[in-house]
Amino acid sequence: MKIFLADLTYDTIKTNYTMPLNIGFIGSVIKERFGHKVDLSLYKYPTILDQTLDKIQPDILGLSHYSWNSRLNRVFLQKVKRMNPDTITVMGGPNISTDPSDIKKFLFNNPLLDYYILNEGEDPFAELVNNLLLNRSSKIPKGCAKLINGELHYDPIDFKSKEKVIDNPSPYLSGLLDDFLQDDNFIPMLESNRGCPYKCVYCAWGASALSKIRTRPLDQVYQEIDYIAKSSSKKSVWIFCDANFGILK
């Protein structure tokens, strides 16, 4: 199965870009669980994705969805469905409301989109891939929203019941982000925890479903820091994108 994951940003003007850590996390889980059964590619530049789609059509196109790339995403939904209507299209990210009526409205207004993943994407996307590999395409994974005959099908994940430690493979240590590390444009990003107990209305982490603080193993984070220092293009600025950096000791 050929899978393209894209965290798109405009490349018409050269600037500093952030590492596609989001799709890196998803990709590392996919590679760990399915190995040789999947052929995985990551994209940040729309120009490169556009050129690739002229030659190769994926079985799944997954797109991160933010305010700054929503129009780009629609362009690529149109292109990939035009070239292969059977390609499964998925988007995920904090740029839509989690209210079921708003999810339904978004999917209705984007008929070329097959699934939307709310909140964390690793497990829902992996389960979707597993269902497709097993020819169980009619089964909708928890965390994935889909419209069927105009009706919303969505079973949200209870993140408060998840383990406190996030035991997923590192996209850096697996080498999945090497090409981006060696690109002078990209600022390395790191994450040591997810979730926040505060309910700031301006922040996507303020949702009650995400109030439980969950951590990544610190030893793994330290290894990532060393790996980035040795393997990157030596960017002087790095970003910690924790939900609430410094809230833990």
N, C-alpha and C positions, 0 to 999 in steps of 0.2 A: 504494500500500500504506500502510495506516494503522498506525503503530507508537507504542505507549505505553511509555515507560521510567519506572520508579518506584524511588526510593530512599526507602522509606517510614519514617516515624517517628511515634510517637504524638503526636497534636495535641490530646488531651483537656485537657492542662494547658499553658499558654503558657510557653515556655522559650526558650533559645537553641538554634538548630539549626545544623548545619554544612551548608555548600553541597553540593549533590549533584554533586560533581566527578566521581565515578565514572561515572554515567550521562551526564554532560556530555562526557567523553572519548569514550564509545561513540557518543553522538549526533552529535558533530562529525565523526567518521569516516563515519558513515552518511550525513550530509548531503553531505559532500564527494564520496563515491563514487557516490551515487545521485541526488542533487539532487531534481528535480521528481517523480521516480518514487516518493518516499516523503513521507508527511505525518507529521511527528514531533512528539510532545508529551512533556514531562518533568513528573514529579510528585514531590512530597515529602510533602504533606499527604494522608493517607488519605481525609479528608472530601471533598476536591476530586476525587480519583480516583473515589471512590464515586459522587458526583453525576454525573461525566462518563460513567461506565459505564452509568448509567441512561438516557442519551440516545444514546451512541455506543459501538459495539463495535469494538475494534481487530482488525487481522489478526494482530498480534503484541503480546503483553504481556511485557515484560522486567522482572524484579524483582531488585534487589540483595538478597543474602541474608547476614544477620548474626544474632548471637545475640539482638539486641534487636528484630528485626522478623520473626522466623521465623513467629510466629503470625499477624501481620498478612498476611504473604504467603499463608498458607494460606487465609485468609478471601477474599482477592482471586482466588486460583486457583479457588476454589469459585464465586465470583460470575461471573467471566468465562466459565467453562466452562458454567455454567447458562444464561447469556444467549446464548452462541454456542459450541457445542461445537467448532467448527472453528478458533477462535482458537488460535494457536500460543503456548504458554506456555514461558517461559525464565527460569531463575534463575541467578545467578552470584555468587560471593563465597567467602570463606575459611572459611565456617561448617560445612563438611563435610570429612571426611578424604579425602585423595587416593588412598588405597588402593582398588584396583578393587572389592574385595568390599564396602567401605563405600559406595562410589558406587552400586553396584548395589542395596544395601539401602535407601539413601536414595530412589532413584528408585522402587523397589518400594513403599515406604511412602508415596509421594506420587504416586499414579497420575494425578492431574490435571496433572502437570508433564511437558512433552514433552522438554525439554532442560535439562541443567545444564552451565554453562561453568566450567571450572576455571582458576584464575589469571587472566591478563589477558583482558579480554573483547572488545577492539576488533575484532581480526581474525576470531575465531570467529563473533562476532555478525554482522559484515558479510558473511562468507561464507554464513552461514545465510540472511540476507536475499537475497543474490544467488541462491542455489539456489531459494528460493521464488518470486522474480520470474521465474526461468527455468523454473518448473514442474519443478524437480528435487528435490522434497521428500524423495525416498528417499535422497538423498545426504547423509551426515552429515559436517559439516566437522570438520577437526582441532580439538581443544580442546573439542568438544561431546560430552557423554555422553548416551546415549539407550538406553532399554530397548526391545528388539523381541522379542516372544514370550518375554519373561522373560530374555533374554540381553542382557548389557551390550555396547554398541558404543561404544568410546572410543579414539581415537588421540591421545595427548597431544602437545602442542607442545614441541619442544626449544628452550627459551629461550636456552640457551648458544650456539646457532648463529645467533641473531638479531643484527642490526646493533647496535653499541654505542649509536648515537644513535637515539632514539625520534622518528621523523619523522612525527608525527601533528598534525593541526590543533588549534589551541587552542579549547576551548569558550568561553573568555572573549572572545577577540578576534573570534570568529564571532558574538558576541551571543547565543549560545544560553542563557547563564545570566543575562541581564539582569534578568529578572523576579525572580530570587532575590537578586541583588545589591541590588535596590531594596527588598527586604523587610527590615525592621528586625530580624527574628528570626534572620537567617542570618549565620553567621561565615564569611568567605571562607577557602577552602582552596587551597593551591598545592602543586605537585609539581615537583621538578627532577630527581629520579632514581628509579629502581626497582632492586630487587635488593640483596642483602646477602651478603657472604662468610661471615658468622658463622651458627652453627646453634643459636641460642637456642631451647630447646624450647617456650618460652611464646609464641613469635612466629610468625605465619603465614609471614613472610619467611624463616624458618629452613630451609625446605625446600631440598634440594640443587638442585632444578630451577630455583630462583630466585636462585642464588648469584652470578650474573654481574651486575655493576653496569652499568646502562644509563642514559643521561642524555637529558634533553630539552635542546634548544638554549637556552643561557642568555639569549641575546638575546630569545627568545620569552618566557621567564619574566620578564625585566625589563619587557617590554611589558605582560605581564599585571598586574604590580604597578602600573604607571602606570594601566592601564585600570580596575583595581579602585578605585584611589584617586579617580579622576574619576567613576566610574559607580556606586559603592556607596552604601549608606546611612550610610557613615562609621563602620563598626564599628572600635572601638579595638583589638580583638584579632583577629589573623589566625593561621592554622595552616599550617605546612609539614608535609605528611604524607608526606615522603620515607621510603623504607624505612629509611635510616640517615642522618639529617640531619647534615651536617658531616663525613661520611666523605671527601668530595672537597674539593679546594681551593676 
